[in-house]
Amino acid sequence: MEKVRFEWDSSKDESNREKHGKYMKTVNDYTDEPIGDVRIIDDFLPPPGELVFKEDNVKVTLGLSKRSVEFFKQEAKKHHTQYQKMIRRLLDLYASHHQ
């Protein structure tokens, strides 16, 4: 395996601080010394295509109470997701449990 060395270009410190100052709260003091033993591990992550969980979906029209929809919308907002996904997941879990 090829060794790679990363070096910090300290000449760009000030311009980076100006550009990204609100994100750079502290200044790190880097030294040019070895970082110790480094172990390279195999890439164990699946490709992005395998991370997408696709299931056959069927479109349906469903009348729900306003109270239920408001509840799922509020919960979805708290968890940064879509309320339809939460309802779908709930129904999937219910169906799996009772199969």
Beta strands, then each sheet from edge to edge (+ up, - down):
end
